[in-house]
Amino acid sequence: MALPSKSAPCWQKLANGGLKKLRTTNLGAQMLSQRLEMSKLTPAQKADEVYDFFVKWERGLANEIAQLSSI
């Protein structure tokens, strides 16, 4: 499954607490979720970071990518 475009609303949703809703065993995704929760970045910056993470680790995040449409 291909990643949604960078302008897709799922990235904003993930950045604003949606990462906690993903069922994941990926340690990197879990750590990103915790770090963003405590971060003082703007929502747009958080969304960019989430998108960049998914682009970089796309091959190992098939389960998480499949869940993006339900967020």
C-alpha beads as a LAMMPS data file, in Angstrom:
LAMMPS data file: protein, C-alpha beads

71 atoms
70 bonds

1 atom types
1 bond types

-500.0 500.0 xlo xhi
-500.0 500.0 ylo yhi
-500.0 500.0 zlo zhi

Masses

1 110.0

Atoms # bond

1 1 1 0.000 0.000 0.000
2 1 1 1.324 3.427 -0.931
3 1 1 1.684 6.288 1.495
4 1 1 -0.883 9.080 1.282
5 1 1 0.429 12.408 -0.008
6 1 1 2.070 14.801 2.417
7 1 1 -1.035 17.009 2.314
8 1 1 -3.379 14.174 3.361
9 1 1 -5.262 14.855 6.624
10 1 1 -4.089 11.598 8.198
11 1 1 -0.674 13.143 8.987
12 1 1 -2.260 15.946 11.026
13 1 1 -4.433 13.401 12.820
14 1 1 -1.424 11.219 13.624
15 1 1 0.561 14.212 14.850
16 1 1 -2.278 15.274 17.165
17 1 1 -2.572 12.056 19.139
18 1 1 -3.511 9.605 16.418
19 1 1 -0.230 7.737 16.744
20 1 1 -1.505 6.432 20.081
21 1 1 -4.443 4.832 18.230
22 1 1 -2.221 2.823 15.881
23 1 1 -1.745 -0.805 16.753
24 1 1 1.999 -1.152 16.364
25 1 1 4.874 -3.235 17.577
26 1 1 7.356 -0.923 15.860
27 1 1 9.550 0.552 18.577
28 1 1 10.448 3.589 16.479
29 1 1 6.787 4.495 15.985
30 1 1 6.121 4.067 19.699
31 1 1 9.058 6.308 20.585
32 1 1 7.996 8.917 18.023
33 1 1 4.519 8.964 19.533
34 1 1 5.854 9.579 23.033
35 1 1 8.325 12.221 21.883
36 1 1 5.703 14.157 19.925
37 1 1 3.339 14.042 22.885
38 1 1 5.883 15.966 24.963
39 1 1 7.122 18.182 22.122
40 1 1 6.498 21.904 21.859
41 1 1 6.547 21.811 18.055
42 1 1 3.634 23.256 16.130
43 1 1 1.040 20.790 14.796
44 1 1 2.333 21.362 11.256
45 1 1 5.904 20.580 12.330
46 1 1 4.730 17.433 14.098
47 1 1 2.814 16.329 10.993
48 1 1 5.930 16.878 8.858
49 1 1 7.970 14.795 11.276
50 1 1 5.430 11.964 11.249
51 1 1 5.303 12.006 7.457
52 1 1 9.116 12.002 7.190
53 1 1 9.289 9.058 9.612
54 1 1 6.815 7.046 7.542
55 1 1 8.646 7.864 4.297
56 1 1 11.987 6.803 5.762
57 1 1 10.725 3.558 7.318
58 1 1 7.938 2.733 4.842
59 1 1 9.203 -0.784 4.150
60 1 1 8.922 -1.767 7.812
61 1 1 5.605 -0.052 8.521
62 1 1 3.209 -1.974 6.257
63 1 1 0.873 -2.783 9.172
64 1 1 0.777 0.820 10.330
65 1 1 0.291 2.177 6.795
66 1 1 -2.669 -0.152 6.321
67 1 1 -4.283 1.473 9.369
68 1 1 -3.956 5.068 8.110
69 1 1 -7.312 5.025 6.344
70 1 1 -9.102 4.276 9.621
71 1 1 -7.635 7.206 11.548

Bonds

1 1 1 2
2 1 2 3
3 1 3 4
4 1 4 5
5 1 5 6
6 1 6 7
7 1 7 8
8 1 8 9
9 1 9 10
10 1 10 11
11 1 11 12
12 1 12 13
13 1 13 14
14 1 14 15
15 1 15 16
16 1 16 17
17 1 17 18
18 1 18 19
19 1 19 20
20 1 20 21
21 1 21 22
22 1 22 23
23 1 23 24
24 1 24 25
25 1 25 26
26 1 26 27
27 1 27 28
28 1 28 29
29 1 29 30
30 1 30 31
31 1 31 32
32 1 32 33
33 1 33 34
34 1 34 35
35 1 35 36
36 1 36 37
37 1 37 38
38 1 38 39
39 1 39 40
40 1 40 41
41 1 41 42
42 1 42 43
43 1 43 44
44 1 44 45
45 1 45 46
46 1 46 47
47 1 47 48
48 1 48 49
49 1 49 50
50 1 50 51
51 1 51 52
52 1 52 53
53 1 53 54
54 1 54 55
55 1 55 56
56 1 56 57
57 1 57 58
58 1 58 59
59 1 59 60
60 1 60 61
61 1 61 62
62 1 62 63
63 1 63 64
64 1 64 65
65 1 65 66
66 1 66 67
67 1 67 68
68 1 68 69
69 1 69 70
70 1 70 71
